Amino acid sequence: MHRTIFAAALVLSASPAFAHATLEKGEAPSGGYKAVIRIGHGCDGQSTQTLQVKIPEGFVSAKPMPKPGWELNVEKGDYAKTYKLHGSDVGTGTKTVTWTGGDLSDDFYDEFVIQGSIQAEPGAQLPFIVTQRCATASVAWDEIAKPGQDSHSLDHPAPFVTVVASDGADAHVHGGHGSHDAAQITAGDLVLSAGWARATLPGQKTGGAYVTITNKGGQADRLVSASSSASEKVEVHSMSTENDVMVMRPVEGGLEIPAGGKVELAPGGLHLMLTNVKAPFKEGETVPVTLQFEKAGAVTLDLPVQKGAGSEHQH
């Protein structure tokens, strides 16, 4: 198979020098997801100077991570449909991310990161079409496997994430406020699922915890406070980008869970911030967190500790 060289109209033969662009994490449940795109080779030996990623439908509110020495450009547009995210309708967002002006040698490896939220049903595959551009050559990882086709049979497969079902089997409810099964927890009209806490480093004083809250009732509820025996204080924080800088702020006045809606506390967005933790959160253990709702009452969760994707310091 041949690839067309951009700008020069020269034809290259695809060769083993084109190692596949891949995602660090190929499976994830709906919710917060960090797409870590791994680049291990250039264009037939040339250094990569531009990397472009087309965001798949179903990956909402995508925000790329700046890289020193690279200029970052974001193109936005309309989604194919409107998604519900953090209680709000989202119909537009990032469609293409491009890093330019860099110089990633063919001898080296690097990662390009985009944080967002997966909004798709289990079984869906979301392809991230990646194009590398070098001095006189380019290669596009844009081939998408057909149903039943092995992506390894393609010359230039697009890296993709497969959406899997959320596993809430490790979460528990204590006391008389609710019942649970292997996948979710019910408290009044609220359903809590996909809860977990991020592992922390020794000496790290803050931790992050996450959960999806769905309101199946006809009236809005409100998360008014949170607490944990594992930390001095627990607050709901929001995360946003201001002038290319990530900013976290406490959510004042409680967090509304709209009637018939869903609010996701996930990495890169709304989350629970645990301050002055008493001991490191270790993978395989659990962190108790009590959520106090205006209508549903108090719900205590034992959140399984996981490493999550990327840095332990990201909340």
Secondary structure, 3 states (H helix, E strand, C coil): CEEECCCCCCEEECCCCCCCCEECCCEEECEEEEEEEEECCCECCECEEEEEEECCCCEEEEEECCCCCCEEEEEEEEEEEEEEECCEEEEEEEEEEEEEEEEECCCCCEEEEEEEEECCCCCCEEECEEEEECCCCEEEECECCCCCCCHHHCCCECCEEEEECCCCCCCCCCCCCCEECCCCEEECCEEEEEEEEECCCCCCCEEEEEEEEEECCCCCEEEEEEECCCEEEEEEEEEEEECCEEEEEECCCCEEECCCCEEEECCCCCEEEEEEECCCCCCCCEEEEEEEECCCEEEEEEEEEECCCCCCCCC
